């Protein structure tokens, strides 16, 4: 079952997922990766025109996001 198969009421809100990661549940970050990979990749691909560069941007973005999760104060916009 993928996240898109789960009813919206059962999907963790971004802030809840972030709280879980900050509490030590590192695997919860995979929920955010699954939720935002496609739209971020498409955006990066549209900006660069290069699948390889878009993948690099995506990877770098998630690494930076992980390192700065404690600074997030609001939910991400819906995808």
Buried (B, 14 or more C-beta within 10 A) or exposed (E): EEEEEEEEEEBBEBEEBBBBBEEEEEEBBEBBEEBBBEEBBEBBBEEEEEEEEBEEBBEEBBEEBEEEBEEBEEEBEEE
